[in-house]
């Protein structure tokens, strides 16, 4: 079997996707928004086979909320995009951070088993672990809580939970 290349690894990371629309949050205090996308699909850039997942986006708005129809169109564009599972989760996180500038956000992808292996990838903002590669460009914004600095380092974790969401 041919080896994985840098081209495979970067596939889908910079492709154009539909824009994410937002609307102004009406509340200054913390509240959590959870969006579950149970029918997510993308394409493995190596094999061309479909990958299926449930994506969960959890965030605390700063000033903006994501408009769900635009999120649906954005997510649907992944159906024909060759991109690895780890890159899906980190790309969704980065794109939503750019659009929303949230206080906190996590994106979790629970990918359907293929070949007897199930993968769960989770990335969080603010990023706390050093990592390699791209990431969201550093930006500073301020709010009533003071300045906030974004870290550009991506992070992702795999969980051996067998695809079951963590108990809350």
Secondary structure, 3 states (H helix, E strand, C coil): CCCCCHHHHHCCCCCCCCCCCEEECCCCCCCEEEEEEEEEEEECCCCCCEEEEEEEEEEECCCEEECHHHHHHHHHHHHHCECCHHHHHHHHHHHHHHHHCCCEEEEEEEEEEECCEEEEEEEEECCCCCCCCCCCCCCEEEECCEEEECCCCCCCEECCCCCCCCCC
